[in-house]
């Protein structure tokens, strides 16, 4: 995916109110491309399923995505499998999940969360 693609998608995400599922698996999305996509995703209230698996998202991208999990979130499924998220990413998701009541499925397999990251994530679920 190129920057121009991410910019176009962000505009679509911002303007649509019928799009429910977004699958961007295996598009070489890194944190910079994700930042561009987030400009539209953060304004969208219809997307409930987001799949950004098999990309190059790191802890910084996890911090960006955690903003989708806040109090007014409509995201029910978030697939982040096979990215480059480490324990710090678990901390960011924990913060986002503290106020979340919509997320039902979170896939973080094939990342490097470690025990520390998983414990932080679980603490966010308990709060």
N, C-alpha and C positions, 0 to 999 in steps of 0.2 A: 504494500500500500504506500502511496505517495502522499505528501502533504496536501496536494490538491484534492485527492480522493477523500482524505479525512475532513477537509474543509467542506466539501460538498455534502458528505454524510452528516456532519454537524448541523448544517442548515436544514437538512431534511428532518433530523431528529427534533430540532427546535420547532418546525412548522407542522409536523404531523400530530394528529390526535387519534389515529386509528392503528398505527403500527404497534404491535404487541411483542413480537419476537425479533431479536437482532442476533444473528450468528456471524461473527467475524473471526472465526477460528482459522489459525494458520495463515495469517496475513502479514506476518513480520511486524506487528504493531509493537512499537517501543513506547517509552514514557512520553516522548515528544508528540508522537502521533496520538497517543491516548489523551494527552492534554488538549489537543485540538478537538477530538471527538467529544470530550467532556463538555465543551462549550455548548453543545446541543443537547447532550444527554441530561445534563443537570436541569435543563428547562423543560424536559419532557415528562408528561404525566401518564403516558399510555404504555410505555415499554415495561413489561413485567418479566421478560426472559432475556437475559444478556449473556451471550457466550463469547468470551474473548480468550478461549483456551488456545494452547499451542502457539503462543506469541512470545514476545521478549519483554514482558511487563515486569518491573522490579518493585522494590519497596516504595519508591517514589510514586509509581503508578498505583500501587495499593492504597497509598494515602489519598490520591485523587479519587479512586473508585469508592473509598469509604464514605465520601461525601454523598454518594447515591443511596447510602443506607440510613440516612438520618431519619428524623421523626416523621416527615411527610413522604417517605419512600413508598413507591408502588412496586419495586423490584421484588419478585417472589423467587426467582431462580437466577443465580449468578455462577457461571462456570469460568473458573480461572485456572483450570488444570494445566500442567506443563508450561509454566512460566518461570520466572526467576525471582520469586518472592521468598524472602527469608524471615527470620523471627521478628524483625521490626515491622514487617507487613502485617503479621498477626496482631501486633499492638494497634496498628491503625484500624484494622477491621474490628477489633474489640471496641474501640471508641465509637465507631459507626453503629455497631450492633446494640449498644446500650440503650438507644432510643428507638430502635427498629422493632416494628411489630408485623412487618409484611414478609420478610425473607423466610422462605421455607426450605430452600435447597442452596447450599454453598459448597462448591467443589473446588478444593485446593490441592488435590492430589498431584504428585510429581512436581511439587515445589520443594523448597528447602526451609520449611518453617522451623524445624527442630522442636525439641520438647519445650523449650522456652516460649517459642512463638505459639505453639498449641495451647500451652497453659494460659498465656495472655488472652488468646482468643476465647477460651472457655470462661475466663473471668468476665469477659465482656458479655457473654451469653447469660451468665448468672446475675449480673447487675440489673 
